[in-house]
Amino acid sequence: MNQSLRTLGVRPNAWMVNQAIADITRPQKNPQTVILPTETKTLRLDLAKSAILVIDMQNDFCHPDGWLAHIGVDVTPARKPIEPLNSLLPELRAVNVPVIWLNWGNRPDLLNISAGLRHVYNPTGEGIGLGDPLPKNGAKVLMAGSWAAAVVDELPQLPEDIRVDKYRMSGFWDTALDSILRNLGITSLFFTGVNADQCVLTTLCDANFLGYDCILIKDCTATTSPDYCWLATLYNVKQCFGFVTDSSAILTALNHPEATGGE
């Protein structure tokens, strides 16, 4: 093969090309298999084909000066994933599992947001809704680039992480998420963030419908909804859409060589 071939595309969805040749075989990833216990089955999982989604760990949902707190919601439960995420994410980065921050980040003109979607955030039309400034600090609710839409300071984002703005509860609608995952050769997804019964669950359901393997990390996920919503989410994920585990099980799989193996 001609040695002057150059890479075109994102591995593993990449060609090797020059003026005369296009090698479209696409390189295979080296498997990184781990054995991961979940609440229903033990999984044999390839980390080389996995990514973790961190959903909506944003000031508007998790900070006492954000939008949820403004409308009277106790955001204490939404902050519970911070500590376990800070323990888990560095370990996943160390084995090259992509970290994807999936956050509400609306256009300033809200042209792709319907009245029905806006109604969720401003049911009377008189309150503080999408794009409106918060009274405490003037940050615009869930507006891309605003403090309100930013990830909470306690969760550091690294340059190699991937960021995707979303505009619905599901992160797959009207976004580049599916295309990014397919270009990266991802087939298995870890789900974390808030709210478990809303944005996390709807994104997970759509991932399942699109053919991804779905694993909810229980201690890295939370909700400000009533407890029955949390229990129903766990039930539905285990019954219909995927698997449920926790960060300690993942860390054990990563840190014990005897729990790993090749093909």
C-alpha positions, -999 to +999 in steps of 0.1 A: +000+000+000+013+035-009+030+050+022+018+085+013-018+077+023-034+102+046-062+098+071-095+113+061-122+113+087-126+105+124-113+071+135-127+045+133-150+060+106-119+071+085-105+064+051-069+064+040-065+083+008-042+099-017-046+111-053-050+075-066-062+054-038-091+054-013-088+027+013-123+024+027-118-006+049-118+015+081-095+006+110-108-016+137-106-006+174-086-028+198-112-044+221-111-033+258-134-058+274-145-057+310-170-077+330-196-054+346-222-065+371-256-049+368-288-053+387-302-078+362-273-094+344-235-095+342-223-077+311-193-084+290-187-049+277-162-033+252-150+000+265-135+008+231-170+010+218-184+029+248-190+065+258-205+082+289-232+109+286-234+135+314-268+151+309-279+185+322-256+189+351-261+226+346-265+257+369-302+260+359-309+225+373-283+220+400-273+254+414-292+273+442-293+304+420-305+286+389-339+283+372-352+253+391-344+269+425-360+301+412-393+283+408-391+268+442-376+234+436-351+220+461-320+212+439-302+193+466-310+159+450-297+172+416-263+178+431-259+142+444-242+129+411-214+155+414-192+135+438-195+101+421-190+117+387-158+133+399-145+099+409-156+081+378-149+104+349-111+106+353-110+068+354-130+065+322-109+092+305-078+072+314-090+043+293-101+066+265-139+063+270-153+096+255-170+119+280-199+137+263-215+167+280-251+168+268-267+201+279-296+224+272-282+253+252-309+271+232-306+295+203-311+331+214-341+334+190-357+301+202-368+295+166-366+257+170-386+257+202-423+251+200-449+267+222-456+234+238-419+231+248-418+266+261-450+260+281-431+235+303-408+263+315-434+291+316-469+276+320-486+310+325-466+330+300-459+355+328-430+339+346-393+333+339-390+308+310-365+298+284-343+327+274-355+350+301-330+365+326-330+351+361-338+378+387-308+370+409-280+373+383-295+382+349-283+349+333-307+338+305-324+305+313-308+276+293-294+299+267-262+287+250-232+306+264-250+318+295-241+310+332-275+294+335-267+268+309-232+262+320-221+230+337-217+235+375-182+245+385-177+214+406-176+192+375-145+201+354-147+197+316-115+188+298-104+199+263-107+163+250-143+160+262-172+164+237-199+189+241-234+187+225-262+212+229-297+198+231-330+215+226-355+189+239-356+165+268-341+139+245-306+146+234-311+129+201-338+153+187-325+181+164-288+175+175-256+160+162-253+134+190-262+103+169-238+113+141-210+119+165-215+085+183-216+066+150-185+084+137-167+073+169-178+037+165-198+038+198-224+011+204-227+012+243-237+042+263-234+050+300-261+074+312-257+099+340-271+133+351-305+149+357-334+146+358-334+108+357-371+106+348-371+133+322-340+142+301-320+112+311-348+087+305-360+102+273-324+103+259-319+067+270-351+056+254-342+072+221-307+056+223-324+022+228-347+028+198-317+037+177-299+005+186-274+016+213-268-005+244-279+015+274-265+014+309-278+038+336-253+045+364-276+048+394-255+069+418-244+093+390-280+100+382-307+119+402-340+137+400-358+164+418-391+147+411-410+126+436-394+092+446-420+072+427-407+088+395-372+076+403-384+041+411-404+040+379-374+051+359-352+023+374-380-002+367-385+008+331-348+009+323-343-026+337-375-040+322-375-024+288-345-003+278-312-015+292-293-021+324-287-004+358-254-004+376-234+020+399-200+037+397-184+014+422-191-016+399-175+002+370-145+013+390-140-023+401-142-035+365-116-009+355-092-015+384-090-053+385-071-068+357-085-102+363-119-087+354-108-078+319-100-099+288-095-098+251-115-114+223 
